Amino acid sequence: MKRWRQVLMLVAAMAASAVPSGSYAAAAAPWELASDSNGIRVYTQAVPGQDLKNFRGVVRVNASMRHVVAALVDVEQMPQWFFNLREARF
């Protein structure tokens, strides 16, 4: 049960960080499609006052939500499938 609580906290944190707040929301540039290749769409967004852009990737996974969550919370195995990942922890 503790593991599911950690997963819910992670999902809640990800959702909260995905919703821009206040003046940033008003100043945020629209997301632009930068790449659409092999079923992976990559979007970028300019950030006022920053040289680097936000980015997000969208891909459809042929797996159940249970399997996707299981892969995301298995931080010991994450470096095997997450490109250039050096460390992962909860």
CORDA-V614200 format. One line per field, one symbol per residue. ss: DSSP state (A for helix, B for strand, O for the rest). burial: 1 if it has 24 or more other ideal C-beta (glycine too) atoms within 12 Angstrom, else 0. Layout:
# CORDA-V614200
ss->???
burial->???
This chain:
# CORDA-V614200
ss->OAAAAAAAAAAAAAAAAAOOOAAAAAAOOOOBBBBBBOOBBBBBBOOOOOOOOBBBBBBOOOOOAAAAAAAAAOAAAAAAAOOOOOOOOO
burial->000000100000000000000000000000000000000000000000000000000000000000000001100000000000000000
